[in-house]
Amino acid sequence: MANAITPSKAKLESKGVKSVSSRITTLSQHLDMNIEQFKAYVIETMCDGELKINANDIEQINSISQSYLEPEFIMGNNPRCNMRRKERIDGVGELEVSFELVHNIIRNINVTGDFFLIGDIDISIIDRLNGASYTRESINQALKGIDVSDVIMNLTNKQFINLLINF
């Protein structure tokens, strides 16, 4: 479980958490029953009957599961990038901006992180920045009339642009 939950060190420190494993517990630490007793308890208290699947059901399950084995699903829908900026901003969260820079033009920009999204990031930010020159002035112009804090809670335009330009 600790390996599956991998926040950045900065996020852990900002929450006053020493380690991921210090925040994880197991059922066996809280229950006085073995795994077979626990299974029986769950079936008895949470299930209202038994469901049997047939060969057709198995075929449909296998068909559906194939899409989860495709590289597109496993790797995600990440755009190509040769630039990546990542920063933890107090009161906002951790932001990562990745984009492709081609002849000083921003392409395929993506913004990810653990921030609180309150607006349409695609229309308000990403669509405006795709095709913009990679200069502070051009980025300011692309975001003209947009208050980034209306899209990403507590993030100012200045903080976002500084993250993009990285100074």
Phi and psi in radians as a Rosetta constraint file:
Dihedral C 1 N 2 CA 2 C 2 CIRCULARHARMONIC -1.064 0.35
Dihedral N 2 CA 2 C 2 N 3 CIRCULARHARMONIC -0.591 0.35
Dihedral C 2 N 3 CA 3 C 3 CIRCULARHARMONIC -1.276 0.35
Dihedral N 3 CA 3 C 3 N 4 CIRCULARHARMONIC -0.446 0.35
Dihedral C 3 N 4 CA 4 C 4 CIRCULARHARMONIC -1.379 0.35
Dihedral N 4 CA 4 C 4 N 5 CIRCULARHARMONIC -0.442 0.35
Dihedral C 4 N 5 CA 5 C 5 CIRCULARHARMONIC -1.805 0.35
Dihedral N 5 CA 5 C 5 N 6 CIRCULARHARMONIC 1.863 0.35
Dihedral C 5 N 6 CA 6 C 6 CIRCULARHARMONIC -2.263 0.35
Dihedral N 6 CA 6 C 6 N 7 CIRCULARHARMONIC 1.163 0.35
Dihedral C 6 N 7 CA 7 C 7 CIRCULARHARMONIC -1.243 0.35
Dihedral N 7 CA 7 C 7 N 8 CIRCULARHARMONIC 2.840 0.35
Dihedral C 7 N 8 CA 8 C 8 CIRCULARHARMONIC -1.228 0.35
Dihedral N 8 CA 8 C 8 N 9 CIRCULARHARMONIC 2.781 0.35
Dihedral C 8 N 9 CA 9 C 9 CIRCULARHARMONIC -1.055 0.35
Dihedral N 9 CA 9 C 9 N 10 CIRCULARHARMONIC -0.669 0.35
Dihedral C 9 N 10 CA 10 C 10 CIRCULARHARMONIC -1.083 0.35
Dihedral N 10 CA 10 C 10 N 11 CIRCULARHARMONIC -0.692 0.35
Dihedral C 10 N 11 CA 11 C 11 CIRCULARHARMONIC -1.171 0.35
Dihedral N 11 CA 11 C 11 N 12 CIRCULARHARMONIC -0.771 0.35
Dihedral C 11 N 12 CA 12 C 12 CIRCULARHARMONIC -1.020 0.35
Dihedral N 12 CA 12 C 12 N 13 CIRCULARHARMONIC -0.820 0.35
Dihedral C 12 N 13 CA 13 C 13 CIRCULARHARMONIC -1.090 0.35
Dihedral N 13 CA 13 C 13 N 14 CIRCULARHARMONIC -0.660 0.35
Dihedral C 13 N 14 CA 14 C 14 CIRCULARHARMONIC -1.173 0.35
Dihedral N 14 CA 14 C 14 N 15 CIRCULARHARMONIC -0.412 0.35
Dihedral C 14 N 15 CA 15 C 15 CIRCULARHARMONIC -1.700 0.35
Dihedral N 15 CA 15 C 15 N 16 CIRCULARHARMONIC -0.002 0.35
Dihedral C 15 N 16 CA 16 C 16 CIRCULARHARMONIC 1.255 0.35
Dihedral N 16 CA 16 C 16 N 17 CIRCULARHARMONIC 0.475 0.35
Dihedral C 16 N 17 CA 17 C 17 CIRCULARHARMONIC -1.784 0.35
Dihedral N 17 CA 17 C 17 N 18 CIRCULARHARMONIC 2.257 0.35
Dihedral C 17 N 18 CA 18 C 18 CIRCULARHARMONIC -1.319 0.35
Dihedral N 18 CA 18 C 18 N 19 CIRCULARHARMONIC -0.695 0.35
Dihedral C 18 N 19 CA 19 C 19 CIRCULARHARMONIC -2.741 0.35
Dihedral N 19 CA 19 C 19 N 20 CIRCULARHARMONIC 2.806 0.35
Dihedral C 19 N 20 CA 20 C 20 CIRCULARHARMONIC -1.135 0.35
Dihedral N 20 CA 20 C 20 N 21 CIRCULARHARMONIC -0.771 0.35
Dihedral C 20 N 21 CA 21 C 21 CIRCULARHARMONIC -1.108 0.35
Dihedral N 21 CA 21 C 21 N 22 CIRCULARHARMONIC -0.408 0.35
Dihedral C 21 N 22 CA 22 C 22 CIRCULARHARMONIC -1.232 0.35
Dihedral N 22 CA 22 C 22 N 23 CIRCULARHARMONIC -0.245 0.35
Dihedral C 22 N 23 CA 23 C 23 CIRCULARHARMONIC -1.863 0.35
Dihedral N 23 CA 23 C 23 N 24 CIRCULARHARMONIC 0.121 0.35
Dihedral C 23 N 24 CA 24 C 24 CIRCULARHARMONIC -1.983 0.35
Dihedral N 24 CA 24 C 24 N 25 CIRCULARHARMONIC 2.499 0.35
Dihedral C 24 N 25 CA 25 C 25 CIRCULARHARMONIC -2.349 0.35
Dihedral N 25 CA 25 C 25 N 26 CIRCULARHARMONIC 2.988 0.35
Dihedral C 25 N 26 CA 26 C 26 CIRCULARHARMONIC -2.154 0.35
Dihedral N 26 CA 26 C 26 N 27 CIRCULARHARMONIC 2.741 0.35
Dihedral C 26 N 27 CA 27 C 27 CIRCULARHARMONIC -1.059 0.35
Dihedral N 27 CA 27 C 27 N 28 CIRCULARHARMONIC -0.646 0.35
Dihedral C 27 N 28 CA 28 C 28 CIRCULARHARMONIC -1.058 0.35
Dihedral N 28 CA 28 C 28 N 29 CIRCULARHARMONIC -0.412 0.35
Dihedral C 28 N 29 CA 29 C 29 CIRCULARHARMONIC -1.327 0.35
Dihedral N 29 CA 29 C 29 N 30 CIRCULARHARMONIC -0.253 0.35
Dihedral C 29 N 30 CA 30 C 30 CIRCULARHARMONIC -2.103 0.35
Dihedral N 30 CA 30 C 30 N 31 CIRCULARHARMONIC -0.144 0.35
Dihedral C 30 N 31 CA 31 C 31 CIRCULARHARMONIC -2.085 0.35
Dihedral N 31 CA 31 C 31 N 32 CIRCULARHARMONIC 2.545 0.35
Dihedral C 31 N 32 CA 32 C 32 CIRCULARHARMONIC -1.843 0.35
Dihedral N 32 CA 32 C 32 N 33 CIRCULARHARMONIC 1.049 0.35
Dihedral C 32 N 33 CA 33 C 33 CIRCULARHARMONIC -2.697 0.35
Dihedral N 33 CA 33 C 33 N 34 CIRCULARHARMONIC 2.696 0.35
Dihedral C 33 N 34 CA 34 C 34 CIRCULARHARMONIC -1.468 0.35
Dihedral N 34 CA 34 C 34 N 35 CIRCULARHARMONIC 3.126 0.35
Dihedral C 34 N 35 CA 35 C 35 CIRCULARHARMONIC -1.133 0.35
Dihedral N 35 CA 35 C 35 N 36 CIRCULARHARMONIC -0.666 0.35
Dihedral C 35 N 36 CA 36 C 36 CIRCULARHARMONIC -1.173 0.35
Dihedral N 36 CA 36 C 36 N 37 CIRCULARHARMONIC -0.693 0.35
Dihedral C 36 N 37 CA 37 C 37 CIRCULARHARMONIC -1.145 0.35
Dihedral N 37 CA 37 C 37 N 38 CIRCULARHARMONIC -0.681 0.35
Dihedral C 37 N 38 CA 38 C 38 CIRCULARHARMONIC -1.130 0.35
Dihedral N 38 CA 38 C 38 N 39 CIRCULARHARMONIC -0.764 0.35
Dihedral C 38 N 39 CA 39 C 39 CIRCULARHARMONIC -1.030 0.35
Dihedral N 39 CA 39 C 39 N 40 CIRCULARHARMONIC -0.800 0.35
Dihedral C 39 N 40 CA 40 C 40 CIRCULARHARMONIC -1.093 0.35
Dihedral N 40 CA 40 C 40 N 41 CIRCULARHARMONIC -0.703 0.35
Dihedral C 40 N 41 CA 41 C 41 CIRCULARHARMONIC -1.092 0.35
Dihedral N 41 CA 41 C 41 N 42 CIRCULARHARMONIC -0.783 0.35
Dihedral C 41 N 42 CA 42 C 42 CIRCULARHARMONIC -1.108 0.35
Dihedral N 42 CA 42 C 42 N 43 CIRCULARHARMONIC -0.787 0.35
Dihedral C 42 N 43 CA 43 C 43 CIRCULARHARMONIC -1.082 0.35
Dihedral N 43 CA 43 C 43 N 44 CIRCULARHARMONIC -0.766 0.35
Dihedral C 43 N 44 CA 44 C 44 CIRCULARHARMONIC -1.158 0.35
Dihedral N 44 CA 44 C 44 N 45 CIRCULARHARMONIC -0.675 0.35
Dihedral C 44 N 45 CA 45 C 45 CIRCULARHARMONIC -1.696 0.35
Dihedral N 45 CA 45 C 45 N 46 CIRCULARHARMONIC -0.335 0.35
Dihedral C 45 N 46 CA 46 C 46 CIRCULARHARMONIC -2.026 0.35
Dihedral N 46 CA 46 C 46 N 47 CIRCULARHARMONIC -0.214 0.35
Dihedral C 46 N 47 CA 47 C 47 CIRCULARHARMONIC -1.924 0.35
Dihedral N 47 CA 47 C 47 N 48 CIRCULARHARMONIC 2.531 0.35
Dihedral C 47 N 48 CA 48 C 48 CIRCULARHARMONIC -1.951 0.35
Dihedral N 48 CA 48 C 48 N 49 CIRCULARHARMONIC 0.314 0.35
Dihedral C 48 N 49 CA 49 C 49 CIRCULARHARMONIC 2.831 0.35
Dihedral N 49 CA 49 C 49 N 50 CIRCULARHARMONIC -3.092 0.35
Dihedral C 49 N 50 CA 50 C 50 CIRCULARHARMONIC -1.985 0.35
Dihedral N 50 CA 50 C 50 N 51 CIRCULARHARMONIC 2.440 0.35
Dihedral C 50 N 51 CA 51 C 51 CIRCULARHARMONIC -2.108 0.35
Dihedral N 51 CA 51 C 51 N 52 CIRCULARHARMONIC 2.204 0.35
Dihedral C 51 N 52 CA 52 C 52 CIRCULARHARMONIC -1.889 0.35
Dihedral N 52 CA 52 C 52 N 53 CIRCULARHARMONIC 2.337 0.35
Dihedral C 52 N 53 CA 53 C 53 CIRCULARHARMONIC -1.731 0.35
Dihedral N 53 CA 53 C 53 N 54 CIRCULARHARMONIC 2.599 0.35
Dihedral C 53 N 54 CA 54 C 54 CIRCULARHARMONIC -1.905 0.35
Dihedral N 54 CA 54 C 54 N 55 CIRCULARHARMONIC -3.110 0.35
Dihedral C 54 N 55 CA 55 C 55 CIRCULARHARMONIC -1.064 0.35
Dihedral N 55 CA 55 C 55 N 56 CIRCULARHARMONIC -0.642 0.35
Dihedral C 55 N 56 CA 56 C 56 CIRCULARHARMONIC -1.130 0.35
Dihedral N 56 CA 56 C 56 N 57 CIRCULARHARMONIC -0.724 0.35
Dihedral C 56 N 57 CA 57 C 57 CIRCULARHARMONIC -1.061 0.35
Dihedral N 57 CA 57 C 57 N 58 CIRCULARHARMONIC -0.771 0.35
Dihedral C 57 N 58 CA 58 C 58 CIRCULARHARMONIC -1.104 0.35
Dihedral N 58 CA 58 C 58 N 59 CIRCULARHARMONIC -0.698 0.35
Dihedral C 58 N 59 CA 59 C 59 CIRCULARHARMONIC -1.092 0.35
Dihedral N 59 CA 59 C 59 N 60 CIRCULARHARMONIC -0.749 0.35
Dihedral C 59 N 60 CA 60 C 60 CIRCULARHARMONIC -1.152 0.35
Dihedral N 60 CA 60 C 60 N 61 CIRCULARHARMONIC -0.710 0.35
Dihedral C 60 N 61 CA 61 C 61 CIRCULARHARMONIC -1.077 0.35
Dihedral N 61 CA 61 C 61 N 62 CIRCULARHARMONIC -0.796 0.35
Dihedral C 61 N 62 CA 62 C 62 CIRCULARHARMONIC -1.098 0.35
Dihedral N 62 CA 62 C 62 N 63 CIRCULARHARMONIC -0.683 0.35
Dihedral C 62 N 63 CA 63 C 63 CIRCULARHARMONIC -1.113 0.35
Dihedral N 63 CA 63 C 63 N 64 CIRCULARHARMONIC -0.792 0.35
Dihedral C 63 N 64 CA 64 C 64 CIRCULARHARMONIC -1.122 0.35
Dihedral N 64 CA 64 C 64 N 65 CIRCULARHARMONIC -0.720 0.35
Dihedral C 64 N 65 CA 65 C 65 CIRCULARHARMONIC -1.181 0.35
Dihedral N 65 CA 65 C 65 N 66 CIRCULARHARMONIC -0.380 0.35
Dihedral C 65 N 66 CA 66 C 66 CIRCULARHARMONIC -1.039 0.35
Dihedral N 66 CA 66 C 66 N 67 CIRCULARHARMONIC -0.619 0.35
Dihedral C 66 N 67 CA 67 C 67 CIRCULARHARMONIC -1.127 0.35
Dihedral N 67 CA 67 C 67 N 68 CIRCULARHARMONIC -0.460 0.35
Dihedral C 67 N 68 CA 68 C 68 CIRCULARHARMONIC -1.388 0.35
Dihedral N 68 CA 68 C 68 N 69 CIRCULARHARMONIC -0.138 0.35
Dihedral C 68 N 69 CA 69 C 69 CIRCULARHARMONIC -1.712 0.35
Dihedral N 69 CA 69 C 69 N 70 CIRCULARHARMONIC -0.106 0.35
Dihedral C 69 N 70 CA 70 C 70 CIRCULARHARMONIC -1.248 0.35
Dihedral N 70 CA 70 C 70 N 71 CIRCULARHARMONIC 2.483 0.35
Dihedral C 70 N 71 CA 71 C 71 CIRCULARHARMONIC -0.985 0.35
Dihedral N 71 CA 71 C 71 N 72 CIRCULARHARMONIC -0.590 0.35
Dihedral C 71 N 72 CA 72 C 72 CIRCULARHARMONIC -1.080 0.35
Dihedral N 72 CA 72 C 72 N 73 CIRCULARHARMONIC -0.676 0.35
Dihedral C 72 N 73 CA 73 C 73 CIRCULARHARMONIC -1.293 0.35
Dihedral N 73 CA 73 C 73 N 74 CIRCULARHARMONIC -0.794 0.35
Dihedral C 73 N 74 CA 74 C 74 CIRCULARHARMONIC -1.122 0.35
Dihedral N 74 CA 74 C 74 N 75 CIRCULARHARMONIC -0.763 0.35
Dihedral C 74 N 75 CA 75 C 75 CIRCULARHARMONIC -1.511 0.35
Dihedral N 75 CA 75 C 75 N 76 CIRCULARHARMONIC -0.247 0.35
Dihedral C 75 N 76 CA 76 C 76 CIRCULARHARMONIC 1.522 0.35
Dihedral N 76 CA 76 C 76 N 77 CIRCULARHARMONIC -3.026 0.35
Dihedral C 76 N 77 CA 77 C 77 CIRCULARHARMONIC -1.905 0.35
Dihedral N 77 CA 77 C 77 N 78 CIRCULARHARMONIC 0.807 0.35
Dihedral C 77 N 78 CA 78 C 78 CIRCULARHARMONIC -1.380 0.35
Dihedral N 78 CA 78 C 78 N 79 CIRCULARHARMONIC 2.271 0.35
Dihedral C 78 N 79 CA 79 C 79 CIRCULARHARMONIC -1.280 0.35
Dihedral N 79 CA 79 C 79 N 80 CIRCULARHARMONIC 2.834 0.35
Dihedral C 79 N 80 CA 80 C 80 CIRCULARHARMONIC -1.120 0.35
Dihedral N 80 CA 80 C 80 N 81 CIRCULARHARMONIC 2.532 0.35
Dihedral C 80 N 81 CA 81 C 81 CIRCULARHARMONIC -2.672 0.35
Dihedral N 81 CA 81 C 81 N 82 CIRCULARHARMONIC 2.625 0.35
Dihedral C 81 N 82 CA 82 C 82 CIRCULARHARMONIC -2.219 0.35
Dihedral N 82 CA 82 C 82 N 83 CIRCULARHARMONIC 0.073 0.35
Dihedral C 82 N 83 CA 83 C 83 CIRCULARHARMONIC -2.295 0.35
Dihedral N 83 CA 83 C 83 N 84 CIRCULARHARMONIC 2.370 0.35
Dihedral C 83 N 84 CA 84 C 84 CIRCULARHARMONIC -2.501 0.35
Dihedral N 84 CA 84 C 84 N 85 CIRCULARHARMONIC 2.251 0.35
Dihedral C 84 N 85 CA 85 C 85 CIRCULARHARMONIC -2.162 0.35
Dihedral N 85 CA 85 C 85 N 86 CIRCULARHARMONIC 2.298 0.35
Dihedral C 85 N 86 CA 86 C 86 CIRCULARHARMONIC -2.406 0.35
Dihedral N 86 CA 86 C 86 N 87 CIRCULARHARMONIC 2.364 0.35
Dihedral C 86 N 87 CA 87 C 87 CIRCULARHARMONIC -2.761 0.35
Dihedral N 87 CA 87 C 87 N 88 CIRCULARHARMONIC 2.566 0.35
Dihedral C 87 N 88 CA 88 C 88 CIRCULARHARMONIC -1.720 0.35
Dihedral N 88 CA 88 C 88 N 89 CIRCULARHARMONIC 2.194 0.35
Dihedral C 88 N 89 CA 89 C 89 CIRCULARHARMONIC -2.031 0.35
Dihedral N 89 CA 89 C 89 N 90 CIRCULARHARMONIC 2.116 0.35
Dihedral C 89 N 90 CA 90 C 90 CIRCULARHARMONIC -0.953 0.35
Dihedral N 90 CA 90 C 90 N 91 CIRCULARHARMONIC 2.329 0.35
Dihedral C 90 N 91 CA 91 C 91 CIRCULARHARMONIC 1.441 0.35
Dihedral N 91 CA 91 C 91 N 92 CIRCULARHARMONIC -0.125 0.35
Dihedral C 91 N 92 CA 92 C 92 CIRCULARHARMONIC -2.029 0.35
Dihedral N 92 CA 92 C 92 N 93 CIRCULARHARMONIC -0.947 0.35
Dihedral C 92 N 93 CA 93 C 93 CIRCULARHARMONIC 2.254 0.35
Dihedral N 93 CA 93 C 93 N 94 CIRCULARHARMONIC -2.871 0.35
Dihedral C 93 N 94 CA 94 C 94 CIRCULARHARMONIC -1.675 0.35
Dihedral N 94 CA 94 C 94 N 95 CIRCULARHARMONIC 2.266 0.35
Dihedral C 94 N 95 CA 95 C 95 CIRCULARHARMONIC -2.106 0.35
Dihedral N 95 CA 95 C 95 N 96 CIRCULARHARMONIC 2.452 0.35
Dihedral C 95 N 96 CA 96 C 96 CIRCULARHARMONIC -2.275 0.35
Dihedral N 96 CA 96 C 96 N 97 CIRCULARHARMONIC 2.163 0.35
Dihedral C 96 N 97 CA 97 C 97 CIRCULARHARMONIC -1.979 0.35
Dihedral N 97 CA 97 C 97 N 98 CIRCULARHARMONIC 2.134 0.35
Dihedral C 97 N 98 CA 98 C 98 CIRCULARHARMONIC -2.110 0.35
Dihedral N 98 CA 98 C 98 N 99 CIRCULARHARMONIC 2.495 0.35
Dihedral C 98 N 99 CA 99 C 99 CIRCULARHARMONIC -2.806 0.35
Dihedral N 99 CA 99 C 99 N 100 CIRCULARHARMONIC 2.853 0.35
Dihedral C 99 N 100 CA 100 C 100 CIRCULARHARMONIC -1.753 0.35
Dihedral N 100 CA 100 C 100 N 101 CIRCULARHARMONIC 2.309 0.35
Dihedral C 100 N 101 CA 101 C 101 CIRCULARHARMONIC -1.928 0.35
Dihedral N 101 CA 101 C 101 N 102 CIRCULARHARMONIC 1.955 0.35
Dihedral C 101 N 102 CA 102 C 102 CIRCULARHARMONIC -2.115 0.35
Dihedral N 102 CA 102 C 102 N 103 CIRCULARHARMONIC 1.981 0.35
Dihedral C 102 N 103 CA 103 C 103 CIRCULARHARMONIC 0.899 0.35
Dihedral N 103 CA 103 C 103 N 104 CIRCULARHARMONIC 0.769 0.35
Dihedral C 103 N 104 CA 104 C 104 CIRCULARHARMONIC 1.163 0.35
Dihedral N 104 CA 104 C 104 N 105 CIRCULARHARMONIC 0.373 0.35
Dihedral C 104 N 105 CA 105 C 105 CIRCULARHARMONIC -1.998 0.35
Dihedral N 105 CA 105 C 105 N 106 CIRCULARHARMONIC 2.323 0.35
Dihedral C 105 N 106 CA 106 C 106 CIRCULARHARMONIC -1.336 0.35
Dihedral N 106 CA 106 C 106 N 107 CIRCULARHARMONIC 2.234 0.35
Dihedral C 106 N 107 CA 107 C 107 CIRCULARHARMONIC -2.325 0.35
Dihedral N 107 CA 107 C 107 N 108 CIRCULARHARMONIC 2.670 0.35
Dihedral C 107 N 108 CA 108 C 108 CIRCULARHARMONIC 0.877 0.35
Dihedral N 108 CA 108 C 108 N 109 CIRCULARHARMONIC 0.807 0.35
Dihedral C 108 N 109 CA 109 C 109 CIRCULARHARMONIC -1.332 0.35
Dihedral N 109 CA 109 C 109 N 110 CIRCULARHARMONIC 2.522 0.35
Dihedral C 109 N 110 CA 110 C 110 CIRCULARHARMONIC -2.498 0.35
Dihedral N 110 CA 110 C 110 N 111 CIRCULARHARMONIC 2.473 0.35
Dihedral C 110 N 111 CA 111 C 111 CIRCULARHARMONIC -2.152 0.35
Dihedral N 111 CA 111 C 111 N 112 CIRCULARHARMONIC 2.145 0.35
Dihedral C 111 N 112 CA 112 C 112 CIRCULARHARMONIC -2.306 0.35
Dihedral N 112 CA 112 C 112 N 113 CIRCULARHARMONIC 2.945 0.35
Dihedral C 112 N 113 CA 113 C 113 CIRCULARHARMONIC 2.615 0.35
Dihedral N 113 CA 113 C 113 N 114 CIRCULARHARMONIC -2.917 0.35
Dihedral C 113 N 114 CA 114 C 114 CIRCULARHARMONIC -1.902 0.35
Dihedral N 114 CA 114 C 114 N 115 CIRCULARHARMONIC 0.497 0.35
Dihedral C 114 N 115 CA 115 C 115 CIRCULARHARMONIC -1.366 0.35
Dihedral N 115 CA 115 C 115 N 116 CIRCULARHARMONIC 2.938 0.35
Dihedral C 115 N 116 CA 116 C 116 CIRCULARHARMONIC -1.733 0.35
Dihedral N 116 CA 116 C 116 N 117 CIRCULARHARMONIC 1.944 0.35
Dihedral C 116 N 117 CA 117 C 117 CIRCULARHARMONIC -1.491 0.35
Dihedral N 117 CA 117 C 117 N 118 CIRCULARHARMONIC 2.170 0.35
Dihedral C 117 N 118 CA 118 C 118 CIRCULARHARMONIC -2.125 0.35
Dihedral N 118 CA 118 C 118 N 119 CIRCULARHARMONIC 0.012 0.35
Dihedral C 118 N 119 CA 119 C 119 CIRCULARHARMONIC -2.477 0.35
Dihedral N 119 CA 119 C 119 N 120 CIRCULARHARMONIC -3.105 0.35
Dihedral C 119 N 120 CA 120 C 120 CIRCULARHARMONIC -1.475 0.35
Dihedral N 120 CA 120 C 120 N 121 CIRCULARHARMONIC 1.732 0.35
Dihedral C 120 N 121 CA 121 C 121 CIRCULARHARMONIC -1.174 0.35
Dihedral N 121 CA 121 C 121 N 122 CIRCULARHARMONIC -0.563 0.35
Dihedral C 121 N 122 CA 122 C 122 CIRCULARHARMONIC -1.121 0.35
Dihedral N 122 CA 122 C 122 N 123 CIRCULARHARMONIC -0.896 0.35
Dihedral C 122 N 123 CA 123 C 123 CIRCULARHARMONIC -1.284 0.35
Dihedral N 123 CA 123 C 123 N 124 CIRCULARHARMONIC -0.782 0.35
Dihedral C 123 N 124 CA 124 C 124 CIRCULARHARMONIC -1.343 0.35
Dihedral N 124 CA 124 C 124 N 125 CIRCULARHARMONIC -0.542 0.35
Dihedral C 124 N 125 CA 125 C 125 CIRCULARHARMONIC -2.145 0.35
Dihedral N 125 CA 125 C 125 N 126 CIRCULARHARMONIC -1.041 0.35
Dihedral C 125 N 126 CA 126 C 126 CIRCULARHARMONIC -1.075 0.35
Dihedral N 126 CA 126 C 126 N 127 CIRCULARHARMONIC -0.883 0.35
Dihedral C 126 N 127 CA 127 C 127 CIRCULARHARMONIC -1.056 0.35
Dihedral N 127 CA 127 C 127 N 128 CIRCULARHARMONIC -0.606 0.35
Dihedral C 127 N 128 CA 128 C 128 CIRCULARHARMONIC -1.249 0.35
Dihedral N 128 CA 128 C 128 N 129 CIRCULARHARMONIC -0.563 0.35
Dihedral C 128 N 129 CA 129 C 129 CIRCULARHARMONIC -1.531 0.35
Dihedral N 129 CA 129 C 129 N 130 CIRCULARHARMONIC -0.440 0.35
Dihedral C 129 N 130 CA 130 C 130 CIRCULARHARMONIC -1.098 0.35
Dihedral N 130 CA 130 C 130 N 131 CIRCULARHARMONIC 2.107 0.35
Dihedral C 130 N 131 CA 131 C 131 CIRCULARHARMONIC 1.685 0.35
Dihedral N 131 CA 131 C 131 N 132 CIRCULARHARMONIC -0.108 0.35
Dihedral C 131 N 132 CA 132 C 132 CIRCULARHARMONIC -1.379 0.35
Dihedral N 132 CA 132 C 132 N 133 CIRCULARHARMONIC 2.600 0.35
Dihedral C 132 N 133 CA 133 C 133 CIRCULARHARMONIC -1.196 0.35
Dihedral N 133 CA 133 C 133 N 134 CIRCULARHARMONIC 2.590 0.35
Dihedral C 133 N 134 CA 134 C 134 CIRCULARHARMONIC -1.498 0.35
Dihedral N 134 CA 134 C 134 N 135 CIRCULARHARMONIC 1.139 0.35
Dihedral C 134 N 135 CA 135 C 135 CIRCULARHARMONIC -2.320 0.35
Dihedral N 135 CA 135 C 135 N 136 CIRCULARHARMONIC 2.684 0.35
Dihedral C 135 N 136 CA 136 C 136 CIRCULARHARMONIC -1.017 0.35
Dihedral N 136 CA 136 C 136 N 137 CIRCULARHARMONIC -0.728 0.35
Dihedral C 136 N 137 CA 137 C 137 CIRCULARHARMONIC -1.124 0.35
Dihedral N 137 CA 137 C 137 N 138 CIRCULARHARMONIC -0.786 0.35
Dihedral C 137 N 138 CA 138 C 138 CIRCULARHARMONIC -1.172 0.35
Dihedral N 138 CA 138 C 138 N 139 CIRCULARHARMONIC -0.681 0.35
Dihedral C 138 N 139 CA 139 C 139 CIRCULARHARMONIC -1.170 0.35
Dihedral N 139 CA 139 C 139 N 140 CIRCULARHARMONIC -0.740 0.35
Dihedral C 139 N 140 CA 140 C 140 CIRCULARHARMONIC -1.004 0.35
Dihedral N 140 CA 140 C 140 N 141 CIRCULARHARMONIC -0.773 0.35
Dihedral C 140 N 141 CA 141 C 141 CIRCULARHARMONIC -1.128 0.35
Dihedral N 141 CA 141 C 141 N 142 CIRCULARHARMONIC -0.726 0.35
Dihedral C 141 N 142 CA 142 C 142 CIRCULARHARMONIC -1.112 0.35
Dihedral N 142 CA 142 C 142 N 143 CIRCULARHARMONIC -0.566 0.35
Dihedral C 142 N 143 CA 143 C 143 CIRCULARHARMONIC -1.663 0.35
Dihedral N 143 CA 143 C 143 N 144 CIRCULARHARMONIC 0.122 0.35
Dihedral C 143 N 144 CA 144 C 144 CIRCULARHARMONIC -0.993 0.35
Dihedral N 144 CA 144 C 144 N 145 CIRCULARHARMONIC 2.295 0.35
Dihedral C 144 N 145 CA 145 C 145 CIRCULARHARMONIC 1.490 0.35
Dihedral N 145 CA 145 C 145 N 146 CIRCULARHARMONIC -0.019 0.35
Dihedral C 145 N 146 CA 146 C 146 CIRCULARHARMONIC -1.943 0.35
Dihedral N 146 CA 146 C 146 N 147 CIRCULARHARMONIC 2.295 0.35
Dihedral C 146 N 147 CA 147 C 147 CIRCULARHARMONIC -1.755 0.35
Dihedral N 147 CA 147 C 147 N 148 CIRCULARHARMONIC 1.881 0.35
Dihedral C 147 N 148 CA 148 C 148 CIRCULARHARMONIC -0.978 0.35
Dihedral N 148 CA 148 C 148 N 149 CIRCULARHARMONIC -0.527 0.35
Dihedral C 148 N 149 CA 149 C 149 CIRCULARHARMONIC -1.179 0.35
Dihedral N 149 CA 149 C 149 N 150 CIRCULARHARMONIC -0.239 0.35
Dihedral C 149 N 150 CA 150 C 150 CIRCULARHARMONIC -1.409 0.35
Dihedral N 150 CA 150 C 150 N 151 CIRCULARHARMONIC -0.156 0.35
Dihedral C 150 N 151 CA 151 C 151 CIRCULARHARMONIC -1.949 0.35
Dihedral N 151 CA 151 C 151 N 152 CIRCULARHARMONIC -0.853 0.35
Dihedral C 151 N 152 CA 152 C 152 CIRCULARHARMONIC -2.052 0.35
Dihedral N 152 CA 152 C 152 N 153 CIRCULARHARMONIC 1.998 0.35
Dihedral C 152 N 153 CA 153 C 153 CIRCULARHARMONIC -0.935 0.35
Dihedral N 153 CA 153 C 153 N 154 CIRCULARHARMONIC 2.235 0.35
Dihedral C 153 N 154 CA 154 C 154 CIRCULARHARMONIC 1.250 0.35
Dihedral N 154 CA 154 C 154 N 155 CIRCULARHARMONIC 0.044 0.35
Dihedral C 154 N 155 CA 155 C 155 CIRCULARHARMONIC -1.580 0.35
Dihedral N 155 CA 155 C 155 N 156 CIRCULARHARMONIC 2.196 0.35
Dihedral C 155 N 156 CA 156 C 156 CIRCULARHARMONIC -1.540 0.35
Dihedral N 156 CA 156 C 156 N 157 CIRCULARHARMONIC 2.785 0.35
Dihedral C 156 N 157 CA 157 C 157 CIRCULARHARMONIC -1.007 0.35
Dihedral N 157 CA 157 C 157 N 158 CIRCULARHARMONIC -0.753 0.35
Dihedral C 157 N 158 CA 158 C 158 CIRCULARHARMONIC -1.060 0.35
Dihedral N 158 CA 158 C 158 N 159 CIRCULARHARMONIC -0.772 0.35
Dihedral C 158 N 159 CA 159 C 159 CIRCULARHARMONIC -1.090 0.35
Dihedral N 159 CA 159 C 159 N 160 CIRCULARHARMONIC -0.731 0.35
Dihedral C 159 N 160 CA 160 C 160 CIRCULARHARMONIC -1.160 0.35
Dihedral N 160 CA 160 C 160 N 161 CIRCULARHARMONIC -0.790 0.35
Dihedral C 160 N 161 CA 161 C 161 CIRCULARHARMONIC -1.140 0.35
Dihedral N 161 CA 161 C 161 N 162 CIRCULARHARMONIC -0.705 0.35
Dihedral C 161 N 162 CA 162 C 162 CIRCULARHARMONIC -1.059 0.35
Dihedral N 162 CA 162 C 162 N 163 CIRCULARHARMONIC -0.651 0.35
Dihedral C 162 N 163 CA 163 C 163 CIRCULARHARMONIC -1.114 0.35
Dihedral N 163 CA 163 C 163 N 164 CIRCULARHARMONIC -0.775 0.35
Dihedral C 163 N 164 CA 164 C 164 CIRCULARHARMONIC -1.115 0.35
Dihedral N 164 CA 164 C 164 N 165 CIRCULARHARMONIC -0.813 0.35
Dihedral C 164 N 165 CA 165 C 165 CIRCULARHARMONIC -1.424 0.35
Dihedral N 165 CA 165 C 165 N 166 CIRCULARHARMONIC -0.389 0.35
Dihedral C 165 N 166 CA 166 C 166 CIRCULARHARMONIC 1.191 0.35
Dihedral N 166 CA 166 C 166 N 167 CIRCULARHARMONIC 0.683 0.35
